[in-house]
């Protein structure tokens, strides 16, 4: 007795095209979701670093004021906002000026801060650029202000400006603005603090 032969039909061309299209759409969707998640993660990391740099900017001005308190003691009324005086005789020659933009510099020898008057208010100007400094494995984001510093050679996409005003004779308003570039787009964040001489 002879058994009937089963005839297997090949998949039609249309079914194959539909199956490939569905697989391609699924893979494309997964790739788009992955890319969006990675960009979101990068933006979140950059935003957190920018916020920390902005906070460091306002804190550094407080440190400069506190250093002046130690340096000048009894002459604090006239020297609390001095940039770099060495005694009560010369502190008034180097006061932090009202409505002025500054670059927050890091002294790589003492790891202290100092201010340098800026020439522009554009936070993305090169004079505000932050560098990644390597100290034998430990890293620090800083603007050393000296191109010859051997351990601060790696440029970052971050910039920081400090804008100072005086609301009254006993307080200083600090706006620390940080700009950075993520995925080809410029972003900014700022932190504001008010410190008083007392």
Phi, psi and omega in degrees: 000138184258131179269146180291140179280136177275136179257119177267126179268137177289153178298143178285157180299322181294318179297321179295315180297318179297316181297315179296320179296316179297316179296317180296318179295319178297316179294320179295317178299317179295321179293319179296316178297318179296315180297316179298318179296319179294318178294320177297320178295317179297317179297318180296316178296316180295320180296320179295317178296318179297319178297319178295322177294322178294317178296320178299323180298313179290323179295323181297324178293322175298323178294319178298317178297316180295323176297321177296324178299317179289317185292318189256341177048259185293341181262025186298329181303320184259349187240006186297333183247035179278146178278310187204031177293160180249343177208173180292345179285328184245001184294327182288348178280344185232044180284149175291124187277153179285144178052052183228142175268139181230157172257128176274112181259153175247127175278110186288345178278317182258351186056033175258176181249152168209160182253146175228132182296135182268161181260355183213161176258003179281110185297339180269010176288147184301333181293342179265000187297140178262141179246155174264118183254134182249121179247067179062045178108330176271135182247152181216134173271124184204164171244092187290339179073011181215113184293348183269001179292117189290336183259010177235064185253344184270112178289146174249179176265016182253145179223147180220130174240153178238125178244128185238133173227164178242105177296327176207184186286347184246006181217160182230132176258126182245128173243113178259112182250132178241131175243148178206168181241126176230127179052039176079003181246136178277134180233154175222154174214149179221157176229138181242138176219150175240126176239150179245166183283350180252000000 
